[in-house]
């Protein structure tokens, strides 16, 4: 009977760790990827404004959009790496 009582806190801790992992991953997806999506929309708006304002820049504004989205992806990957490293050192 003593081993069953000792097993309950272990199961509770494992379940708590599992739920915390689910929460951390869900929150990370919403926050990190949400920021990436918002950044992409802002980049699209900036390129649209530039294309509307200047006829001479209209042909090259697509490259500006590509560069901004690539910068957003690199920044998001860097931030995700730092967050993962911080979580591993806890």
Secondary structure, 3 states (H helix, E strand, C coil): CHHHHHHHHHHHHHHHHHHHHHHHHHHHHHHHHHHHHHHHHHHHHHHHHHHHHCCCCCCCHHHHHHHHHHHHHHHHHHHHHHHHHHHHCC
